[in-house]
Amino acid sequence: MNSIYIRTATLLWTMGFMAFVTVPAYSKSILDSRHNLSASGTGSVKATTETEICIFCHTPHNARPDIPYLWNRQDPAMAYTPYASSTLKAAVGQPTGTSRLCLSCHDGTIAPGAVLSQTTVMPFTASMTGRSSIIGTNLADDHPISFDYSAATSANSQLVSAASLPSVVRLDSTGQMQCTSCHNPHNDQYGKFLIVSNLASGLCISCHLKTNWNGSSHAISTKSWNGTPPDPWPNSNYTSVADNACGNCHRPHTATGQQRLLNYAVEETNCLVCHNGNVAGVDISADLAKTYRHPVSLYTGIHDAAENYSGAVSKHVECVDCHNPHQVNSSIPSAPLAPGRLQGVPGVDFYTNAYLSSATYEYQICFKCHGDMLNNVLQSAQPIIRYWTNTRDNRLKFNPTNASYHPLMAPLNKISDGMLVAPWGRGIMLYCTDCHGSDSSGARGSHGSVYQHILVAKYETSEVSPTSSTAYLTDSALCFKCHNSTTLFGLTTKFPQHKKHLTVGSMERCSYCHDPHGNPTNSGMINFDMRPGIVSQSGGKPIQLNYPLGNKSSCILTCHGVIHGS
């Protein structure tokens, strides 16, 4: 028989409670763990003279009569602050049962050498103060305990039912989850006295059933840290994203970000400790530091995982407003379907402006902030004043019932042949992020850019006319990602006057005539730039467009002081 088993069984027998626990032959017993607080222990915190091992928790005589297990410790007298969050579906109160027994050491209020069977406190080689094993009386930063697990599962579909829990995950006799549901104080085989290995979060997913987790990037990625500080996994011996799994973002005890037990209180730090190029291949932090960006660093503690965009939401933007770390994956469907990096993210329905718990299309996520003004976090003044439909509500501009629109929500089949360059063509649809995204990193998504409005390429709207066709193409590089410059400079375009407007000395910006999102009134997304000195009324007459465009009376307006039309 295994010698560890013999030693442990003999010890327990002589103490009179062999039935309390039997340590399997393959386990790492108390003798070899930090719970051996006797003088023979291998840890730095242990008794200086006491040779008994189990005495620090158990006694065969004169044990507490109100507690089973021949308990040898006082009941903690402190009141605890329990875990709470806006997404918690359990009723968590003061610790009960075995959790309270664990806290008689681990809350730090009772010395480990203070036991009922001895009249004096046993001296120790070192203090427990400041050690990670001391979680204190504030349990708001610790995994919730002492709650009715079955009641919690009835309100939370992302928990495994009590009947389906693995046999090693044990609720107490009242059906409550306790410290001992995750920890076995007598067996340190898996480290931290866990009941099973937490490699790939094997323990976490014994209870937590996150939607689409198994196929997510954070569950399957084999990416590892390149060694450049900071260490993304300072509290782990695992070396890949998949192996750390939940631990990439969460910490079950003494978490800095208390709600949802995040590793860091600053939300984006939990993401950027890996997405800085040291684990993930693309450095998102560099994009978020650019002049034009989604300013995630300006907000802390405002985003709420339970927020609902069908009502007013406090101004903010965080990584998790666009990304669901439990569902994000590398799939790339065709526009407008939400790509894998946006899977499981709430959105806003275009037609009803109603909250969607999981967006189907990318634009539904963008419309949470860049749609109806009630929810629009960008309340700054319009950079360009338009003559028709001057609004920031992009739901109105992209409406497929409009006279013209970029094909974000519906395909555009009226564009002239030759107006687009491959792979763009008639009937193809766009993502918002085809125009709004990184100018350099190659990262998909509108994290940051050197160009205003977080554009992937230059889109000049200034009143300084370019000096050559080459300069014009450079200044309007965003447009010419898709549009054929040869056609625009030629005479075969649907609007031959393009060439006249784009000759050296009188080159006009695309933005002077076109609103890049759409227009409910005019074809060609024509919506004039009404900033002073660009477009204005002619003789006080309303601005008019007369179709077909191309003759001298097509436009009735004044542009840069030049009168058009009669």
N, C-alpha and C positions, 0 to 999 in steps of 0.2 A: 504493500500500500504506500502511496505517496507520503513522504516524510512530513510535508507541510500539513497534509490532512491529519496525520497522526498527532502531531504536536497541537494543532488547533482543537481537534476533537477531545484530546485528553484534558486540555486546559478548560474547555467549556464544561466537561463532565465534572471536574473537580470543583467547579464553581456552582454546580447544582442546577444548571439549566441547559443541558445538552439539547433539549427540544427547541430551544430558541432559534438556533441557526445551525445549519450544516454547510461547511465551506467545500465546494466541489474540488476535486483533485487538480483541476486545471486552473484554478483561480489564483490570483495574487492576494494572499490573505492579509489580515490586519498586521500580522507579524512583520510583513515586509512593506507596509504602507505608512503614510503619515498619521494614520489613526492609531498607530502604536506610539502612545505618548509616554511609555515607560522609559526608564533609563537605558533600556536596550534598543530603543528606537533609533532609526537611521536619520530622522529628520533633525532640523536645527532647533525645533521647539519640542522640548520633552522634559519630563521630570528629572530632577538631579539625582534622586535616590530611590524613588519608588520603582519596584521591579514587577509588580502586577500589571497586566496589560488591560484587562477588561474593566478594571475598577473605575476608570474615568467616566464610564457610562453605566455600569452595572454593578450590583452587589448581591451576593446570595442571601444576605440576612438584612433585616430592617430596611428593606427598600421602600420606596414610596407606595403606599397602598392604593392610591388613586390612579396609578399608571401601571400598565403591564410591563413586561420586559425586565422586571427586577431593576427598576430605574434608580440611579444613584445621584441624580442631580436635581437642583432646585428648579422650580418653574420660573421662567423669566417674568419679572414684574413690570416690564416696560410695555407701553402701548406702541403698536407698530403702524407705520404709514403704508397701507397696501398699494399694490400696483393699480393703476387706473389709466384708461385711454379712451378716446372717442370711438374706437372700433372694438373695444372689449365687450363681449357678449356674456360674460360671466359675472355673478355677484360675488365679489371678493371682499371678505371682512378680515377680522383678526385671525392670525394663524391658529390652527387647531391640530390635534392628533400628533403624529410623528413629526410634523413640521415644527411644532413648538419644542419638541425634544431636541431636534437638530439646532434650533436657534439658541438653546441654552448654552451652547458653545459659540455658535457662529454669528450671534449678534454682537459679541464683544462685551456684554455687560456683566458676565459671570466668568471668573477666571477658570481656565481648564482644570486647574488643580483643586477647585472648590467642589468637594463631593460630600454627600450626606453621611457616608460611613466614617468620615474622619472629622475630628473637631477643629483641625487647623488646615489651612490651605497648603497644599503640597507645593514646594518651591519648584520653579521651572528654569531652564537654561536661558530662555529668551521670552520676550513678550509677544503676544499675538497681534498687538496693535499695529495697524498699517498694512497687514498682510491681506492678500487677495481673498483668502478664505473667510475673512471677517466682512460680512455684508451689512452689518449695522442694523439699526431698527427702522431705517427708511427702506422699505421694500418696494418703493415706487420704481426703482431701477432694476428690479429683479422679476423673473418669470412669476406670474401669479400662482399662488398656492391656496389650499384650503377652500376650494370652491366645488360646487356640485358639477361634476363633469358632464353627466347626462343632460342636465338642464342647459349647460353651455352649448352642447352639440345641437340641441333643438332650435337654438337661435343662430347658430353659426354652421352653415353647410360646409365650411372648409376645415372642419374637425372630423377625425375618424370617430365613428360611433363607439360607445363604450363596449358594445358587444364584439366589435371588430378589432379592438386593441390587441397588439401582440401580448402573449402570455407574460412576458417579462415586465410589461408596463402594468403596474398594479395600483388600482385605486384602493382607498381604505375601506373599512367595513361599511361606511356610510355613503360610499360612492364618490368621495372627494379626492381630488388630485392633491398629493402632498409631495414634499421633498423626496420621499422614498419612491415616488412613481418614476423618478429619473435616476436616483442615486441609491446604491447599495452600500451602506457604511462599512460592511464587512468584506467587501471584495473590490479591489482596485485594479482588476485585470485590464480595464479599458482606459484607465486614467481618470482622475477627478471623481472616482467611485461611481462612474456611469454604469447603468445596467446593461448597455450594449455599446459597441463602438459607434462614435459619431462621425466616422469617415463618411464623406458625402452626405452628412447630416442624417445618418441612419436613425439616430434617436429622435431628432426633430420630426421627421416625416412619419414616425410611428404614430403621432397624434395629429400633426398638421397636414391637411390635404389641400394644398394651394392649387388653384385651377391652372392647368397647363404647365405645372412646374417641371414635370419629368422631361419635357422636350425643350425646356428653356436653356438659353446660353449659360446662365449661371449654374445650371445643374449638370451640363455636359462638357463645358469648355475645359480643355487640358492646358490652357495658358498658365504660365508660371511667372513669378517675379524675376526681373532681370538683375536685382541686387541694388539698384539705384534707390537711395532713400526717398521717401519714407517707406518703412516696411508695411505692406498692406495687411499683414497677418501677424501682428506682434504677440498675440496670445495663442498662437496655434503652431503646431508642428507640421501641419499639412502644407503642401507646396504647390497646389494648383487650385484654380477656381472651382472645378468640380469637386475636389476633395474637401474644400472649405465650405462650399455650398451656402447654407444659411449664414454661416460664420463670416462670409464676406462682408455682410452688412450688420448682422445682429450679434448681441452678446447676452446670454441668459442671466448673468448676474453683474451687478454694479455697472450697468450700461450708462454711457454718458448721455445719450439721447433717450430719455426715460420712456416717453410714449413710443411704443413699438420696439423698445429695447435696441436702439441703434448704437453702433460703435461710437459715433460722433454726434454731438448735439447740432452742429452745423450740417444741415441736410446734404448739401452737395459734396461735402468732404467724404461721406460714405461712398459716393460714386467715384470721385476724382482720385481717391487714393489708389484706384486701379486704372481708371480711364485717363491717366496722365502719360500714357505711352510706356509705362514701366511694367504693366501686365497686359492690358488691352493694346492692340497694335497701333491705334490712332490716339493722338494726344488731344482729347477734348478740352482739357484745361487751357491749352494754348488758344483755342478758338474763343473760349469764354472770357479771355483776357483782352480780346480785340476791341477796337473802338466801338463797333456796332455789334451788339450781342443781346442775347436773352440774359438779363442781369441777375442770375441766380444768387450772386454773392450779396445783393442788397437786402435780401429778406431771410430772416431766421425765425422759426417758430410760428409762422403765419399759415403755411400750408397745413391742411388737415386732410388726412386720408378719407375722412367721412364727408368732406365738403361736396355740395351739390350745386352745379352750375345753372340749375333752373331758377335760382334766386341770386340775390346779391352776394358776391364773394369779395373778401378783402383783397386789395391789390397785391399781387405777388406773382412770381414765377419760380418754380423749382424743377429740378430734373424729373421728379416723379409726376409733374403735371403733364409730361409728354411720354414718359417711359414707365412701364410696369415691370420692376425688376424680377418679379416672379414668373412673368410670361414672355419677356423679350427674347427674340430668337433671330436667326439670320435669314429667314425667308424673304424673298423679294418678289411679290406678286406684281401684276400689272396695275397701273393707275386706273381708278382712284382707290383701290382696296388698300387698307392700312398695311404697311409692310411689317415684318416681324419685329422690328425695333419699337413699334408702336402698339403691339398686341396688348389687349386687355386694359387699354387706357380709356377713361371716361371721355365723352364728347358731348356735342350739342347737335340735335337734329336740325337740318337746314329748314325744313318746311314748318316745323312747329316751335322751334327754338327750345325744345324740351330736352332735359338731361338724359343722356344715354350712359348706362353703367359701363358699357364697352363699345367703343366706336368701331364701325365697320369700315369707314373711309377715313383717309388721312385728314381731309378738310374738316371733318366733324370735330377733330381734336383742336385744330387751329381756330375754329369758330368759337371755342370756349372763351377766347380772349379777343379775337379779331373779327367778331361778328356784331351782335346786338350791343348797343352802347351801354346797356345796363351792366353787362359783364365785361366790358372792354377795359383792360388794364392800361391801355395806352391812351390816356386822355389828353395828350399834348395837342397843340394846334396842327391843322392840316399843313403839310409841307407845300402842297400845290392846291390852289383853289380852282375848282372845276365849274364850268358853266351849267352843265346838266348833272343832276344827282351828285351833289357835293357831300359825300358822307364817308365815314370810316367803316360803316357796316358792310363788310365784304360779302355778307350773305346776299345783300341786294345787288351788288355788282356782278357776282358770279351766277346769278339766277339764270338757269337755262331757258327761261321764257324771254330773256332780254333780246334786244335786237342784235347784240354782239357780246361776246365774252370769250375769255381764254378758256379752253376746254378742261376745266377743273372738275366740274360736276356732270358734264355731258359732253359727248364728242362733238367736234365742230366739222361739219361736212361741206361748208360753203366756201372755204378758202380756195383761191385760184391755184391751179397747177403751177408748179415751179416756184411758189412763194416760200417753200420750206426746204431745208436741207436734211439729208438722211441723218439719223433714222426717223426724223419727224415727218409726218405726212397727214393727209386728210383722214379723219376718223380717229386719230390717236389722241389719248387723253394725257393730262399733266398731273403731277403732284405739286403742291405748294413748294416743296423742297427742291423742285427742279430749278426754281428761280431763287429761293431763299435758302442759303446755306453757306458753307465754308468756301472761301475764295482760294484756299491753298491746301488744307490738310487732307482732303479727300474724304472727310467724314460726311456721311449723309445726315441731314438734319440742320436746322437753323440755329446752331449754337453761337456762331459769331463769324464776322467777316470784317475786312478793312473797308468794305463798301457800305454806304448808308442803306438802311432797311434790311441789313443782313443778306445782301445779294451775292450770288456766286461769281458775278462778273460786274464790270463797270457799267453804270447806267447814269450817264451825265445828264443833269437837268438844268445846269447853269445857263445864264444868258450870254456867255462868252462863246461866240461861234467858232467851231473848229476851222483850222486853216487849210486842211486838205482832206481828201476822201479817206486817206489812211488814218488820219486823226479822228475822223468821224466814226470809222469802223471800230477804232479802239475805244472811243468814248461810249459807244453803244454796243459794246461787246456782249452784253446780256441779251439784247434783242437778236443779235446775229448768231447766237448759239443755235437758233431754230430758223430764223428768217434768212432767206437767200438774198445776200447783198447785191449780187449781180442783177437779179430781177428788179430790185428796188431802184437801182441806178439806171436801169434800162427803160425801154418804152413799152415792154410787153406786160407790165404790171396792170392790174385792174384799174389803178389810178395813175395815169401817165404823168400827172403833175408832181409825183414823187421826185422825178429827176430834176425838175425845175427847182424844187425846194432843197435839193441836196447838192447843188452846184457850189463850187468854191466861191466864197465871198458872201453867200446867202444861205449857208447850211443851217437848217433848223433842227432842233432836238426832237427826237421821237415824242418826248413828253409834252411838247407844245400842242400837239394835236390829239394824242392818244392817251387814254387812261388804261394802263396795262392790265387792269382786272376785268373791266367790262363796262358796258353802258346799256341801260334799258331803252334808250331812245334812238340811238344811231348805229348804223352798221360800221364795221371797221374800228369799233371801240373809240370812235371820235368823241372827245370831250375836252374842249379847249382849256388851255392853261391861262387863267385869268389874273395871274400875278401882274402887278403894274409894269407896263412897258412891253408886255408880250402880246396878249390878245385882249381886245376890248370891243365895245360896240362901235358901229360906224354911224356917226351922226345921231346917236341916241336910239337908233333902231335896234330891235332885238336881233341877236345873232341868229343866222339862219344857215341851214344846209339844204341845198337843192340837188336832188338826184336826177339823172346820173351825174356823179362828180366828174369833173374834167373840164367844163367850160368856164368862161370868165365869171359867170354869175353863180358858180357852185357855192361859194361862201360869201355871206354878207357880214363883214366884220372888219376890224382894223387889226393888223398884225405887225408889230414893231413899227408902228406909225404909217404903214402902208395900207391904204383903203382897198378892200376887196369887194367886188360886187357893186351894184348900182345904189 
